[in-house]
């Protein structure tokens, strides 16, 4: 169990992060991943441009009304923007809690059909202690699981659940709320029932591991995929169907002690992610956790395409970000009725096969 030194703080911060009407801004793209984002708008992937873009995001006036926390890449946690202020100071001005991505990516598990395990446990305790000193109060670790013939395998589920549980325990020992992210990829032709069954198996394995490692569930958050048909499936699903299968899966597998579930967008378009999140919160039935967002591409895409690396576009880009943040804030309350501007309405427009951060 988490030490008495941090237990109360972990519970308090997990509650703040999952506060009603608020969610997380995932801005933890690695240097390689943000290079692809910048390339799409013709901007050089330099430290100065990364700092300018992060400052644009974090100084958007009023963003803290809808965003409770921001997940950062390590560079960003220690970075200053063009204004001379640190990113942590900018976030504090909006009452946004800084978080940090702590995993080191994935490697293939030998003997499997391309399944992966996440790296980063070596030296994690020391890193978490330093991140806490720098102002971080929560962390993220992404495990990736695939659906296919015989997949996810028992080996993959156990290996990834163990990694998530070890990570969560180490984070709590050092004062960081762990976001537990077992992402079941949407890649493939599977139907929605198959996605639901696979996700149930994965979540059961993960929460067994968390219990074995005595992780304080009240001081954690879950970041799962929504239950949808595969990216290559001929089946389509309405937001109400996605809500039904997703809520049912969570009811069956996620303990009520967990304060918040912060969904990843998984390649859904900006509008699609908001509409589906809204449907989840409108769906009747027992939902003892807050159901909110932890979106990266589905919060930033319109903002990025508006900015284009030009200082004169900062105001318009921040307005685009604020629109999406407000949309998702309303969706997390089940009060989104559409109508927020977006540059990306196409279904699945942000999907990338085998997506890596």
C-alpha positions in Angstrom: 0.0 0.0 0.0 1.2 3.6 -0.6 3.2 5.0 2.3 1.5 7.2 4.9 3.7 10.0 3.7 1.9 10.4 0.4 -1.4 8.4 0.7 -3.7 11.4 1.6 -2.0 13.5 -1.1 -2.4 10.8 -3.7 -6.1 10.5 -3.0 -6.6 14.3 -3.1 -4.7 14.7 -6.4 -6.5 11.8 -8.0 -9.8 13.4 -7.1 -8.7 16.8 -8.4 -7.6 15.2 -11.7 -11.0 13.6 -12.1 -13.1 16.6 -11.1 -16.5 17.0 -12.8 -16.3 18.7 -16.1 -12.5 18.5 -16.4 -10.1 16.1 -18.1 -6.5 15.8 -19.1 -4.5 17.4 -21.9 -2.0 14.7 -23.2 1.0 16.8 -24.4 3.6 14.1 -23.8 4.5 13.4 -27.4 8.1 12.3 -27.7 10.6 14.4 -29.7 10.1 11.9 -32.6 6.4 11.9 -32.5 6.0 15.7 -32.4 8.4 15.8 -35.4 5.7 14.1 -37.4 3.1 16.5 -36.1 5.3 19.5 -37.0 6.1 18.0 -40.4 2.4 17.9 -41.2 2.3 21.7 -40.9 5.8 22.5 -42.3 7.4 23.4 -39.0 11.0 22.5 -38.1 11.2 20.2 -35.1 13.5 22.4 -33.0 13.6 22.9 -29.3 12.6 26.5 -29.8 9.5 25.5 -31.8 8.6 22.8 -29.3 8.8 25.3 -26.5 6.7 27.9 -28.4 4.0 25.4 -29.2 3.9 24.1 -25.6 3.6 27.7 -24.3 0.7 28.3 -26.8 -1.1 25.3 -25.3 -0.5 26.1 -21.6 -1.1 29.8 -21.7 -4.5 29.5 -23.4 -6.7 31.7 -21.2 -9.4 29.8 -19.3 -8.1 26.3 -20.3 -8.0 25.4 -16.6 -11.8 25.6 -16.5 -11.9 22.3 -18.5 -8.5 20.8 -18.1 -7.4 19.5 -14.7 -4.0 18.1 -15.6 -1.4 18.1 -18.4 0.8 15.1 -19.2 4.3 16.3 -20.2 7.3 14.8 -21.9 10.4 15.0 -19.8 11.9 17.8 -21.9 8.7 19.9 -21.3 8.7 19.4 -17.5 12.0 21.3 -17.3 11.5 23.6 -20.2 11.0 27.4 -20.4 8.9 29.0 -23.1 9.7 32.1 -25.1 8.3 34.2 -22.3 11.0 33.0 -19.9 8.5 31.2 -17.7 8.7 27.5 -17.1 5.9 25.3 -18.4 5.1 24.3 -14.8 4.6 28.0 -13.9 2.3 28.4 -16.9 0.2 25.4 -15.8 0.0 26.6 -12.2 -1.4 29.9 -13.4 -4.4 28.0 -14.8 -4.6 25.6 -11.8 -3.6 22.7 -14.0 -1.6 19.9 -12.3 1.6 18.8 -14.2 2.1 15.2 -15.0 4.9 13.2 -16.6 5.2 10.4 -19.1 7.7 7.9 -17.5 7.7 4.8 -19.7 10.5 4.3 -22.2 8.5 2.8 -25.1 7.9 -0.8 -26.0 9.9 -3.8 -27.1 8.7 -7.1 -28.7 8.1 -10.0 -26.4 10.1 -12.9 -28.0 8.0 -15.9 -28.8 4.8 -13.8 -29.5 3.1 -12.6 -32.6 4.6 -9.2 -32.4 3.2 -8.4 -29.0 5.0 -5.9 -26.9 6.0 -5.0 -23.3 6.7 -1.6 -22.0 10.2 -0.6 -20.8 11.2 1.9 -18.1 11.2 0.3 -14.7 15.0 0.5 -14.2 15.7 3.6 -12.2 12.1 4.6 -12.1 12.0 5.4 -8.4 14.8 7.9 -8.6 13.3 9.5 -11.7 9.9 9.8 -10.0 11.5 11.5 -7.0 13.1 14.1 -9.3 9.9 14.6 -11.2 8.1 15.3 -7.9 10.7 17.9 -7.0 10.2 19.5 -10.4 6.4 19.9 -9.7 4.9 16.8 -11.3 2.1 15.2 -9.3 1.0 12.4 -11.5 2.5 10.1 -14.1 1.6 8.0 -17.2 2.7 4.6 -18.4 1.3 3.1 -21.6 1.0 -0.6 -22.2 -0.1 -1.7 -25.7 -2.1 -4.9 -26.4 -3.3 -6.2 -29.8 -6.5 -8.0 -30.9 -6.0 -10.8 -33.4 -6.0 -14.6 -33.7 -5.2 -15.7 -30.2 -4.4 -12.2 -29.2 -3.9 -10.7 -26.7 -2.1 -13.7 -25.4 -2.0 -14.7 -21.8 1.8 -13.9 -21.7 1.3 -10.4 -23.1 -1.5 -9.6 -20.7 0.4 -10.9 -17.6 3.7 -9.2 -18.7 2.0 -5.8 -19.3 -0.2 -6.0 -16.1 2.9 -6.7 -14.1 4.7 -3.7 -15.6 1.7 -1.4 -14.9 1.5 -2.6 -11.3 5.2 -2.2 -10.6 5.1 1.3 -12.2 2.0 2.2 -10.2 3.5 1.1 -6.9 6.8 2.9 -7.5 4.9 6.1 -8.5 2.9 6.1 -5.3 6.0 5.5 -3.2 7.3 8.8 -4.6 4.1 10.9 -4.5 2.9 10.6 -8.1 -0.6 9.5 -8.9 -0.2 6.7 -11.6 -2.4 6.7 -14.6 -2.8 3.1 -15.6 -3.0 2.8 -19.4 -3.6 -0.7 -20.8 -4.5 0.3 -24.4 -6.1 -2.3 -26.5 -5.4 -1.1 -30.0 -8.3 -0.5 -32.4 -6.1 -1.9 -35.3 -7.8 -4.8 -37.1 -11.1 -6.0 -38.6 -12.6 -7.2 -35.3 -16.2 -6.3 -34.3 -17.2 -4.5 -31.2 -18.0 -7.6 -29.2 -14.5 -8.9 -29.8 -13.1 -5.6 -28.5 -15.3 -5.8 -25.4 -14.2 -9.4 -24.6 -10.5 -8.6 -25.1 -10.7 -5.4 -23.0 -12.5 -7.3 -20.2 -9.7 -9.9 -20.1 -7.0 -7.2 -20.1 -8.6 -5.2 -17.3 -9.2 -8.3 -15.2 -5.5 -9.1 -15.4 -4.4 -5.6 -14.7 -6.6 -5.1 -11.6 -5.5 -8.5 -10.2 -1.8 -7.3 -10.6 -2.6 -4.0 -8.9 -4.2 -5.8 -6.0 -1.2 -8.2 -5.7 1.1 -5.1 -5.6 -1.1 -3.4 -3.0 -1.6 -0.3 -5.1 -3.9 2.3 -3.5 -6.7 2.4 -6.0 -8.1 5.6 -4.6 -4.8 7.3 -5.6 -4.9 6.0 -9.3 -6.6 6.8 -12.5 -7.4 4.4 -15.4 -6.8 5.4 -19.1 -8.5 2.8 -21.3 -9.7 2.6 -24.8 -13.3 3.0 -25.6 -15.0 -0.2 -26.9 -15.3 0.2 -30.7 -15.2 -1.9 -33.8 -11.7 -2.3 -35.2 -10.2 0.2 -37.7 -10.7 -2.2 -40.6 -14.0 -3.6 -39.4 -17.0 -3.6 -41.8 -19.2 -3.0 -38.7 -20.2 0.4 -37.6 -21.3 1.4 -34.2 -23.4 4.4 -33.0 -22.2 6.5 -30.0 -24.9 4.8 -28.0 -23.7 1.4 -28.8 -20.1 2.4 -28.0 -21.4 3.7 -24.7 -23.3 0.5 -23.9 -20.3 -1.8 -24.5 -17.8 0.5 -22.8 -19.8 1.1 -19.6 -20.7 -2.6 -19.4 -17.0 -3.5 -19.7 -16.0 -1.0 -17.0 -18.8 -2.1 -14.7 -17.6 -5.7 -14.9 -13.9 -5.0 -14.4 -13.1 -1.7 -12.7 -13.4 -1.4 -8.9 -15.5 1.5 -7.7 -12.5 2.6 -5.5 -11.0 4.1 -8.7 -12.0 7.8 -8.8 -11.7 8.5 -12.4 -11.5 6.9 -15.9 -9.8 9.2 -18.4 -10.3 7.8 -21.9 -7.7 7.9 -24.7 -9.0 9.0 -28.1 -7.3 6.2 -29.9 -7.3 7.8 -33.3 -10.9 9.1 -33.3 -11.5 12.5 -34.8 -11.9 15.5 -32.5 -15.7 15.5 -32.9 -16.1 11.8 -32.8 -14.2 11.5 -29.5 -16.3 14.3 -27.9 -19.6 12.8 -29.1 -18.7 9.3 -27.8 -17.5 10.7 -24.5 -20.8 12.5 -24.2 -22.7 9.3 -24.9 -20.8 7.5 -22.2 -21.9 10.0 -19.6 -25.5 10.1 -20.9 -25.7 6.3 -20.7 -27.9 5.1 -17.8 -26.7 2.7 -15.2 -24.1 2.5 -12.4 -21.0 4.6 -13.0 -19.2 5.0 -9.7 -16.2 6.7 -11.4 -16.0 10.0 -13.3 -15.8 9.3 -17.1 -13.6 12.0 -18.7 -10.9 12.5 -21.3 -7.1 12.3 -21.6 -6.9 13.4 -25.2 -3.8 14.3 -27.3 -4.6 14.4 -31.0 -8.3 14.8 -30.3 -7.7 18.0 -28.4 -4.7 19.5 -30.3 -5.4 18.8 -34.0 -7.4 21.9 -34.9 -5.1 24.0 -32.7 -2.0 22.7 -34.5 -3.4 23.2 -38.0 -4.4 26.7 -37.1 -1.1 27.7 -35.6 1.2 26.6 -38.5 4.2 27.7 -36.5 3.3 31.4 -37.0 3.3 33.8 -34.1 0.4 35.8 -35.6 -1.8 32.7 -35.5 -1.3 32.0 -31.7 -4.6 33.7 -30.7 -6.6 31.8 -33.2 -4.9 28.5 -32.4 -5.6 29.0 -28.7 -9.3 29.7 -29.5 -9.4 26.4 -31.4 -7.9 24.6 -28.4 -10.3 26.2 -26.0 -13.2 25.2 -28.2 -12.2 21.5 -28.1 -11.4 21.7 -24.3 -14.9 23.2 -23.7 -16.5 20.6 -25.9 -14.9 17.7 -24.0 -15.5 19.4 -20.6 -19.2 19.4 -21.5 -19.0 15.9 -22.8 -17.6 14.7 -19.5 -20.8 15.9 -17.9 -23.1 14.4 -20.6 -24.0 18.0 -21.7 -22.4 18.2 -25.1 -24.7 19.1 -28.0 -22.2 19.5 -30.7 -21.7 22.7 -32.6 -18.1 23.4 -31.6 -15.8 24.3 -34.5 -13.3 21.7 -35.6 -11.1 21.2 -38.6 -11.5 17.5 -38.4 -15.0 15.9 -38.6 -14.1 12.8 -40.6 -14.6 9.5 -38.7 -11.3 8.0 -37.6 -9.3 10.8 -39.3 -6.6 10.8 -36.6 -6.1 7.0 -36.6 -2.5 5.8 -37.1 -1.9 2.1 -37.3 0.3 0.8 -34.4 0.4 4.3 -32.9 3.4 5.2 -30.7 3.8 8.3 -28.6 
